[in-house]
Amino acid sequence: MKLPRFLINAAQEASLKKVKGVKTFAVFLISYFALSANAAHLGVYPLGLELDVKQNRGIITVTNSGRECVSIQAETLAWLQENHEQYYFSSNSILVEPQIFTILPGKSQELTLKNTFSADIDQETAYRLLLTEMPNTASSSVNRFEPEPKGLTTLLQFSLPIYIKPLTSIGIQQWRAYYNEKGNIVLELNNKGNVHIRVNHIFIYEDTDTVSHRLKPKNFVIFPQKTEIWEFKPKSNNLIKTIRLEIETDEEVQTRILAVSGI
């Protein structure tokens, strides 16, 4: 299915995979997906929240613009990064209500999320709100005398980022570039701050004003005190002493000049 342009731009890190008969989306901005003629049409807004000890509650609205009732289960997971991989596990640090609900066609449901931390924190913590469509066994659009369809059941699952931030945010980025043993250049970002960094694109200029490489990071979000690396093969046959970067983040476009070490 070809997505509309506004979805391609908005859901930059959207991914779709089959997990135990469920098609899973990881999305961060307004989404509206129709996977088949009878699939649910769900809108979610906003696609993410930032909470702290003062603003400890937030609202996410789920809208059903389809023609059938949709039942959804909501749960929160702690979100960790280790060795450039993402890990999720159950957590009670953020409470969500209601946890199971049904939305009539053309109606919306508000979800309330509450931060249970009673004191300020030194470093941001991250979570995911998982919204999973539940099978509709009583759909009026299916003739009960007809055999059940075979194959994969099309269900939706939205995974939304929820951040608990310290009252004072500190953003410190350390970038460096170096040659590795393969002759490639490694670009490294060390997040020394206390809140996450979201990197959308990195444009690399070697010795000219023409972009030589466009990097789309594997992990868009780099957590506090975590490091992310990207590797690319130089186009120039000569050793490169410096590179210029244009870095698109969720807040700004940065320009940096880096010396390339290890030459």
N, C-alpha and C positions, 0 to 999 in steps of 0.2 A: 504494500500500500504506500503510495506517495503522500508524505505529510505536507500540509500547507506550509508556506514559507515562514509564517509567524511561529509555527511550532518548531521548525528546524532551528530558527534563531534562538527561541526561548529555551527549549529543552536541549541545551548543548551537550549535556552529559547523559542524555537519556539512553537507556539500554533495555533490550528486550530479550528475555530468555525463558525457556520452559523449565519449570520446577514442579515436579509431581502433578502434572496436568494443569498447572497455572502459568499463564503468561505474565511475567513480572516486569514492571516498569520502574526505573529509578529516575525520578523527575524532580526538577527544582523550581520551575516556573509554571504559569498557568497552562494546564493541559486539557485537551479535549480529544479523546481517542474513540474511534469506532472500529472495532476489530472485525466485525462481520455484520450482516444485515440485522441480526437479532441481538448484537452485543450491547452492553450497557453504555450509555453516554453519560460520563461523569466529568464534572468540573470541580477543581479543588483550588481554593484561594484563601490565604496566600500559600504558596508552596514553600513553607519554612517559617520559623519563628526564632526570635532572639529574646531570651528572658534573663532576668537577674533577680537579686533579692528584693529590689524595690518594685519592679514590674514583674511580678511572679506569676501572672496569668496571661494567657493568650487564647485567641479564638481562631479556629480554622473551619471554613464552611465548605461542605460537600454538596454539590448540586446535581440532581438527576434530571437531565433534559431528554431522557429517553421515553419510551412508551410503556415500560414495565416497572414494577417495583424492584428496588435493588436493596439487598441486605448486605451490611458491611460489618466486619469486625475490626476494631482499632486496638493497637497495642504499641507500647514504647520499648525501644531497645537501646542499650548503651552502645556507642559507636567508638571503636578504638582503631588506631593505626599502629602497625608494627611490621618492620622489615618491608615497607612499601606495600603492605596488604591491608585490607579492611576486615575488621572483625566486629560481630554483633552478638550481644547476649542480653538476656532479660534484666530489667532494671525497674526499680520503684522510685527512682529519683524524680521522674516526671509522671504525674498522674493524668489520665485522659478519661473524660466522661462525655457521652456514654461510650461504653466499650463495644456494645452490639446494638445496631439500630437498623431500621428499614426506612428508605426514602421513597415516597410515592412519586409517580411521574410528575415532572414540573415543579417539584418541591425541593427544599434544601434542609440540611441538618447542620447545626453548629456544634462543633466539638470544643470543649474547654480543656486546655492543658495547664497544669499547675506545677510550678517549680517547688519542690519540697525542701530545698536548702533554706535554712533559717539564718545563715550568716553569709557574708561576702566571701568570695573565693579568690585565690591568687591567680588561677589559671582557668581558662575556658574549658568546659567539658561539652561533649557532643553526644547527640542521641538521634535516633530515627523514629518517626511516627509511621507505623506500618498500617495501611488501610487495605484490607483484603476483602474483595467481593466474595460473598458466600453463595453457594449453589442455590438457585431458585427452583425448588422441586414442585412448586405449585403455580408455575407460570401459565397464565391464561392463553398464551399464544401457542401452546403445544397441545395438540389433540391427544387426550389420554389413551385413545384407542390405537394410536400409531406407535410403532416400535421406537425406543429411545435411539437417538443418533449415536453413531459410533465415532471413535477417535477422540481427539483432545477437546476437553471442555474449555471454552474461551471465557476466562475470568480475568479480572483486572486486579492488580496489586500496586499501590502507590507507596513509595518510600520517600518521606519528606524529612529534611534536616531540621533539627531543633537544637539550638545552642543555649547554654547557660553561661553568661559572660560575667567577668568581674566588673565592678562598677568603674574601675579605671582600666581602660584598654591601652596596651602598649604594643605598637607594631614595629618590629625590628627584623629586617631581611638582610641576610648575608649571602651574596652570590659569589661564586668563583668558577673558573674554567681551567681545565688542565687536560693534557694529552694522557691517554692510557697506553697500555702495552700493545694494543692493536693499531695504534696510530689514529684512533678516533678522538674526538674532543668530548669530554664529559662536562656537562653543565650542572652545577650543584646549587640548590637553594636550601639554606638552613634558616628555619623560622625561629628566631631568638625571642620573639615577642610572647605575649600571653593570650593571644587570640589567633584564630585560624587565618590563613591566607588562601584566597581562591584565585588560581591562575587559569585563564581561559586559553590564551595563545601566546606563543613566544616566536618572534620574528628575529632571525639571526642574519647579520650582515658581516661578511668576512673582510674583504678589502675594498669593496665598492659600495655604491649607493643602491645596489640591487639586492633584494632579499635572496639569500642563498639557501636558507632552510626555514621551514615553518613547522614548529613543534606544537602538537596538541597534547598536553600532558595527560598521562594515564590517570593520575589522581588530581582532579581539579582542586581539591581542598587539601592543604598542608596544615596539619595541626600544630599547636604550640610545641616548641622544643623538638620538632621532627624535621627530617631532612628528606628532600626529594632530588633525584638525579635523572638527567636525560642525556643520551649519547647520540652523536651524529658524526658522519664521515665528512671531513672537509672536502669541498669541491676543488680547492686550490691544491696544486701539487707541491707548492712551497709551504714551508713552515709558517704558521700564522702566529703572530705575536699578540695581536689584540682582536677582539670581536666587539661588535656593537649589537646590543639587544633592544628590541622594543617589546615590552611585556604588558599584555592586557590582563588586568585583574578585574575583580568585581567593582573596584572603586576608582581606578585610574589607569592611565597608560604611562608606563615608566620607560625612560631611556637610560641605558647603562653601558658604559665602556669597561670591558674586562680584559685584563692581561691574561694570556694563556700560558700557564706554567707547564713545566715538564718537557720543555723543548731543548 
